[in-house]
Amino acid sequence: MKRFFKFVTTALALTVLAFVGGSIFYGTKTVHDLLASNEKLQKAITTLTHEDQIGFAKVLKQEERDGRLYTTIKFVETARGDILNRVLEKEYEIEGDVIHFDALVVTFSDEAVMDGKARSLYLWRRVYGESMTPSEGYDIETPGTHPERYAGLLRELRQPEQQLFWEAIWDLANDPEALRDHGIKAVYGNAVYTRLQPGLIYVFKIGTDGHVYPETVLDM
């Protein structure tokens, strides 16, 4: 993944739109331009809502092979404001029963949202076991793409602008100072892990401090 500083200095060619009597060339644009001048994007950010639950995981099976324990899990990402709506479902087989879930958190400032209470984007990155390095983990969301749980957030932006925004968001952690002036308060990774066992559901919730934690409930 290229560093964000390099990314914002790279021009993204946008569409030439023709109008009666002439044409307007949008030229090149960086994510700085997008955040600073696009009223539709600014409006979308102001309407971010509070989230309590952003997904859950459950064990499908655990078995030993050649003296090693393997856990097969299903990971589900839920929609904003509708925990019954599943926007992503994936299965993973991981060695061991202690599993890490890694998310990228982008928090906007109080001034950037409508009611003056900070809001965040939670982008799931990867899942991995104790015997793996994070870089060996399995992707949950694909970096550079828009996550389905936020599919409606930028609906009023043109497709190239949506792509520019999401590509930049995934790279923000490399240079968070670069966008402080545009209402981004913090960018950080949040990796949580727990020992998983069958018969339980691990619901990922958001604490008042913006961090993700698993809450365990019975799988009825």
N, C-alpha and C positions, 0 to 999 in steps of 0.2 A: 504494500500500500504506500503510495507516494505521500510525502509530507504535505500537510495542508498548505504551508507557505508556497510551495511549488505549485500546488493546485490552483490557488487563487490568482496566480500570475499567468496561468495558462488561459488563453482566450477560448471561449466556447462560441462558435459561429451559430447565430440564430437566424430565423426565417426572414426573408425579405417579403414584406406584406405590401401589396399593391392597392392603391385607392384611386378614385376618380380624380384626374388632374395631376397625378404624380404618384410617388411611392415613398414609403418611410422605411429606411434601413435601420434595423435594430443593432446592427454591427456586432460587436463582441461584448460580453458581459461576464463579470465574475460574481461569486456569491456575495461579495461585499456590496456590489451594485444592487443585487437582488434584495438583500436585507435592508439596505438603506433607503431604497426608493420605491419598492413594490408595495403599494397599499393593500393589495389583496393578500399578500403573504403576511404583512403586519397584522391584518385583521384576523387571519387564521390563527396566528400565535396568541393573540389576545383572548381567543375563545377556547384555549386549552382548558379542559376540565380536570377536576381532581379524580384520581384513580386509586382504588383500593386493591384491586386484584388484576394481575397481568398474565396469569397463566397457571398451569398446574402440571404435575407429573405423577405417574403411577407405575408400579412394577407389574409387568406382564408375566415375567417368570424369572426365577433364579435357579441356576444349575451349576454343578461342578463338572469340569472337564479337565482331565490330566492334572488333578489336584488343585485346580484353580477355579474360583467362583466367578461366574459371569451373570450379569444382571441385564435383562432386557426391559427397557422402559418405554412408555409412551409419553411424549411431551406435547402439551396442548397450549397454544397461545389464544387468549380470549379477546373479544372485541372490546373497544372502549365503551363503557356504559352498558354493556350487555354480556355478563359473564357466562350466559348460556350459549352465546354465539361463538363457535370455534372458527377462527380465521386461519389457523395453522395446526396441523397434527403431524408429528414425525415419531418414528421408532428408532431406538438406538440400542445396540448391544455393547456393554462396557464391562471390562474386567473389574471385579471387585464389587462392593456394595456401597462404598462412599463415593458420591458423585457430585461434581462441581457444576454449577450453572452460572454462566457469565453474561452480564448485561452491560451495555453502554448507556449511561444516564446523561442527558443534556438538560440542564436546568436553566430556565429563563428567569430574569429578574422580576421583582415585584412590579416594576414600572411597565414591563412588557405584556402583562396580562390584565384582563379587564377589571377584576375585583381587587387587584393589589396583593394577591397571594400567589407566591411563586408556583409555577407549574413545570412539569418535566416531560420529556420524551424518553420512553424506556425501550431500548432496542436490544433484543436478545441476540447474543453473539454466538455462543458455542456451549457445548456440554462435553465434559471429559472426566476421566477417572483418576484415582490416586496414583496409578502407575504411569500416567501420561503427563506430558508437559502441556501447558495451555495451547501452545502452537499446534499440538497434535490433536486438539479437540475437534469435534464434529460441528459443523455450522448449524445454527438454528435459523437465523435470518442470513441471507447472503449480503455481505458488505457491498455498499454501493447501490442497492436496490431499495425501493420503498416498501416498508413493512405493511402487510395487509391491514393491520389494526389501525393504521393511520391513513388508509387509502383515501378517505374523504376529507382529510385535513386541507389538502392543497387543490381541491377539485376545480377551483376557479383559475388556477394558473395554467399557462400553456405547458405542454409536455416537456419541452426543453428546459423550462424553468423548474419544473418539478424534479427532473433528473439532476439538474445542477444542485438543487437544495439537498437532496438525499445523499448525493456523492460527497458533498461538503460535510454534512452532518457526521458521516462515518469517519471522516478524517479529522474532526475537530480536536480530538484528544491530543493530537500531535502539536497543536499550537493554540490552546484555548484563549490566550491573551488577544489573539488577532481579532476576535469578534465580540469582545466585551462591550465595545461601543454600540453594538447592535442588540443589546438586551440579553446576551447569554451570560449567565451568572457563573456556571461551572460545568465542566465536562469531565467525567470520571468513570472508571470501570467499577462495577460492583459484582464480585464473584462470591456466591454463597455455596456452601456444601453441606450435605447431610448424609447420614447412613440410611439407605432405603431398604424397605422390606415389603413383601406382599401384604395386601389387605388394607393398605393405607393410601391416602391421596395427599400429596404434598402441594398445598396451595400457596403460590407466591404472591405475597402482599407487600404493600408499600407502607413503611413507617412514617411517622410525622417528620422525621429527618430526611426523608427522600430515599432511604435505603430499602433494598429488597430483602425480605426474609421469608422462609417457608413456614407455613402453619399446617400442622398435621391433623387430618380428620379421617374417620373410618370410611372405607370404601363400601358403601351399602349396596 
